[in-house]
C-alpha cells in the first residue's frame, strides 16, 4: 500500500474542562479523497485547526511526508503544504482574484524588488486555466458567486503548491450545478496527486466523491474504511452508536394543553414552512445538522428576528412578537447557543447577570433600589442551579463554561416562563454539569413548562425529548415520537434530500 502523506497518531487536545480530541488517529494518502465524518461536536473542526496550525495539540504526533512536524501557527502549516478551504470563503472581497491568490506570498521583481503584478496576473490566469475556470484574474472577488469564490480558494491552494487540501463543508451554499463543478475540480486535484480531506454531512456527496472515510464520535476515533465497501447504514451506526438508556434522567411526559401553534412559518433565506404545536410539560427536541436553520426558527419565536410569512398562536391567540422584550413579557425565555456573547454580560457580576431580566421590578428610573429583594432573588435561583463561585459578587467571566451556563439558566428561572427555549444548553460543558442541566430541564417540564430543546447531540435529543422536529437546510423533514424514533430514523431525516417542488412551494 502507498505510504501515507499524513499520519495522525494518538492526537489529544484538551481545553479547560473539555477533551475535544481523545487519542485520535487518521491516515491520508496522496491522490485520495478522504471523508472525515461525525456529528456536530465530534472533533472534526478541532482536528482541522491542529492540521492548519491554529491549535497546538496537547499530546500526540503529526507525520507529514514521513517527517514528524509541529506547527506553531497557520503559516507553518501552509509552508508545509497544508491548506484549508472553509465553509465560509475567507477572501478579501474588495481585492481582485490575483490579489487574493497571492495574498501573503507576493512575487517581486528581481531587479526592482517591487511587486511583480504582471507575473502574478499571468500565473493566476495559467492556474485558472489549469482548473478549467473561466474567471478574469482582475475581477473583484465581491463580484463572484459563492461557488466561484471557493474555486478561487482552491486555485490559491495550487499557487501555494499545497499537497493536502482540507475542504470543510464546501458545498453548504452551492447549487447542484455548482457542486458538480466543485467535484470536477476535486477529481482534477486527485489526478494531480493532491490529498483531499473532505468534511461533509451529506452522504450522497461522500459516496460520490470520496475513496476512504474515518469516523469520529465525541472526540474519539471510531473506525475507518473504504467508501465503496460500506453503506450509509454502517456509517450512521458508527456516528451515533451510543446507548442512551442510562445517560439521561427518566421523565414522564405530562403533556397538557396546547400553548403554542406554528403554521407555515417562513423567514426569507433562513427557513420555510415550519409547522408544529407545543404543549405544556412537553419537551420538543429540534434536531438538524449544520445550516439546518434551527437557531433561526427559535430566534423568530423569541422576537429577535421577524418572520416573512406564516402564523403563530400563543395560548390560542395570534402571536407576532415585536421584540425579545415582548416575548419575555408573554412568558417566553431563550437560553442562546453563545452564552458568552448573547447570554451573559461577562464584565458584570453574577448578581447583575441573574437579576437582569427582572430589572423592571427591582429598579426605579434605571437604578436598582430593591437591593434586598435582588439579593434574595439571586441567591434563591443561583443556589437552585448550584453555581460554584466565590460569591455572587464575582464577574461572570471568571467562571468555568459549565458554571456560566448555570448562571444563564438561573437568570430565567425567576421569570416563571411558560415556554423555555434552550439552544445547545450543554455545548462545551463537562459531564457533571450536563447531568445538572438535564435534570433542570426535566424539572421544568414536570412543572408544566413547555420546552424547546435544540441540540446537535443526537443521543441528547433522543434521551430528553417527547417529540422530535427534524430540519434539513431550512426545511422541516419530520416530526417524530421520541419513543418510536431511533438514531437511524432521525439521522435519515436530517440528511434527507429536499424535493425541488418543496423548495419552490
HELIX and SHEET records of a PDB file:
HELIX    1   1 UNK A   44  UNK A   51  1                                   8    
HELIX    2   2 UNK A   74  UNK A   80  1                                   7    
HELIX    3   3 UNK A   97  UNK A  101  1                                   5    
HELIX    4   4 UNK A  117  UNK A  130  1                                  14    
HELIX    5   5 UNK A  141  UNK A  143  5                                   3    
HELIX    6   6 UNK A  146  UNK A  159  1                                  14    
HELIX    7   7 UNK A  176  UNK A  191  1                                  16    
HELIX    8   8 UNK A  203  UNK A  209  1                                   7    
HELIX    9   9 UNK A  227  UNK A  229  5                                   3    
HELIX   10  10 UNK A  232  UNK A  240  1                                   9    
HELIX   11  11 UNK A  294  UNK A  301  1                                   8    
HELIX   12  12 UNK A  324  UNK A  329  1                                   6    
HELIX   13  13 UNK A  339  UNK A  343  3                                   5    
HELIX   14  14 UNK A  350  UNK A  354  1                                   5    
HELIX   15  15 UNK A  356  UNK A  358  5                                   3    
HELIX   16  16 UNK A  359  UNK A  362  1                                   4    
HELIX   17  17 UNK A  371  UNK A  384  1                                  14    
HELIX   18  18 UNK A  396  UNK A  398  5                                   3    
HELIX   19  19 UNK A  401  UNK A  413  1                                  13    
HELIX   20  20 UNK A  431  UNK A  446  1                                  16    
HELIX   21  21 UNK A  458  UNK A  464  1                                   7    
HELIX   22  22 UNK A  487  UNK A  494  1                                   8    
HELIX   23  23 UNK A  500  UNK A  503  1                                   4    
SHEET    1   A 4 UNK A  18  UNK A  28  0                                        
SHEET    2   A 4 UNK A   6  UNK A  15 -1                                        
SHEET    3   A 4 UNK A  59  UNK A  64 -1                                        
SHEET    4   A 4 UNK A  67  UNK A  69 -1                                        
SHEET    1   B 6 UNK A  82  UNK A  85  0                                        
SHEET    2   B 6 UNK A 164  UNK A 168  1                                        
SHEET    3   B 6 UNK A 195  UNK A 199  1                                        
SHEET    4   B 6 UNK A  33  UNK A  37  1                                        
SHEET    5   B 6 UNK A 212  UNK A 217  1                                        
SHEET    6   B 6 UNK A 220  UNK A 226 -1                                        
SHEET    1   C 4 UNK A 271  UNK A 279  0                                        
SHEET    2   C 4 UNK A 258  UNK A 267 -1                                        
SHEET    3   C 4 UNK A 309  UNK A 314 -1                                        
SHEET    4   C 4 UNK A 317  UNK A 318 -1                                        
SHEET    1   D 6 UNK A 332  UNK A 335  0                                        
SHEET    2   D 6 UNK A 419  UNK A 423  1                                        
SHEET    3   D 6 UNK A 450  UNK A 454  1                                        
SHEET    4   D 6 UNK A 283  UNK A 287  1                                        
SHEET    5   D 6 UNK A 467  UNK A 472  1                                        
SHEET    6   D 6 UNK A 475  UNK A 481 -1                                        
SHEET    1   E 2 UNK A 363  UNK A 364  0                                        
SHEET    2   E 2 UNK A 367  UNK A 368 -1                                        
END                                                                             
